[in-house]
């Protein structure tokens, strides 16, 4: 008989950025302590620099299995960073911190829950501009420079300042999506169902909300820096085996389907946090908010 499980998922805790956000995170953790889930998953952006470890330490006494995918902020580096460049942080430093605090690093392999016939597979996911590249080419003569420098009409995407590595966005996207496919196949060889967790939205309709009006140039650039078509195509190929997908990054709560997959963008922002509880195998999802959503 398949065991029942409760999974708790949150994202974008951004520990250390804003006092109100840290207070909301503390409330979220107090809530979990009262009735610990079977599995906790963080969907990226726990904290930049030393705050990544500081955030994970908050969960040290939570009595459950724990897993995470990193977010883009988690791989930011400073000049002469002792941890190395962003690729070294992603491949070496973050996994070591996760191991020290009892977190399974999903980018290195799925978390298997065989008693429930389930696995959790995950990825930072990344962006290769494919969500808006054709429109960008039509809008901007200098589109190549804009995506290379991540330049908006005012200011730049902070990834341009703090993500530093010896590769480009397209190459890293190909690497992480390819690894996610390996992990899906590995999981499916052992259990019948896989929940997928990503930081950057796993498919387009889990990204930023959009109105009916045509996207502005900056809106197209945000699309370029938010996800990729390859991950969406991967999930579609495996939709029979993936009942649920959860993503973060945008700070906007959304629900959407991709074929047979039910998807959720967890939401939560710098000043408030959201937690989704999933009862398996029923598949029911309930949301809890900590802190004030407005303001």
QUISULBEL-V360690 format. One record per pair of residues at least 6 apart in sequence whose ideal C-beta (glycine too) atoms are under 6 Angstrom apart, sorted by the first residue. I is the first residue (numbers start at 1). J is the second residue. Records with the same first field share a line. If there is no record, write none. Layout:
I->J, J
This chain:
2->116, 117, 281
3->115, 116
5->38, 116, 280
6->37, 38, 279
7->37, 39, 278
8->37, 40, 275, 277
9->41, 246, 276
10->275
11->43, 44, 248, 266, 268
12->45, 248, 251, 268
13->25, 46, 55
14->21, 45, 270
15->47, 51, 54, 55
16->47, 51
17->270
18->270, 271
20->271
21->270, 271
24->272, 273, 290, 291
25->273
27->290
28->273, 275, 290
29->58
32->62
36->62, 63, 64
37->64
38->64
39->65
40->64, 66
41->67, 197
42->68
43->69, 197, 199, 246, 248, 266
44->69, 70, 71, 199, 248
45->71, 73
46->52, 55
47->55
48->73, 76
52->74
53->97
56->101, 103
66->102, 103
67->104, 106, 111, 120
68->103
69->106, 107, 122, 123, 124, 197, 199
70->94, 124
71->199
72->159
75->86, 89, 90
76->162
77->86, 164
83->89, 93
85->164, 165
86->163, 164, 165
87->165
95->105, 108
98->105
104->111
106->122
107->123, 124
110->119, 121, 183, 187
111->120
112->119
114->191
116->280
117->191, 192
118->191, 193
119->187, 191, 194
120->195
121->183, 184, 187, 194, 196
122->197
123->176, 180, 198
124->176, 199
125->198, 199, 200, 231
126->172, 173, 176
127->169, 225, 226, 227, 228
128->169, 170, 173, 228
129->147, 224
130->228, 229
131->204, 223, 227
132->220, 223, 224
135->220
136->143, 220
137->143
139->217
140->146
147->224
149->160
150->156, 157, 160
152->218, 221
153->218
157->225
173->228
177->230, 231
181->234
184->194, 238
187->194
188->241
193->243
194->241, 242
195->244
196->242, 245
197->246
198->247
199->248, 249
200->227, 249
201->207, 226, 227, 247
202->231, 245, 247
203->232, 258
205->256
206->247, 254, 256, 263, 265
207->226, 227, 250
208->250
209->252
235->258
236->259
239->259, 260, 261
242->261
244->262
245->261, 263
246->264, 266
247->265
248->266
250->265
251->269
252->267
253->267
254->265
255->264
256->263
266->274, 276
267->274
268->274
271->291
272->291, 292, 293
273->290
274->289
275->288
276->285, 287
277->286
278->285
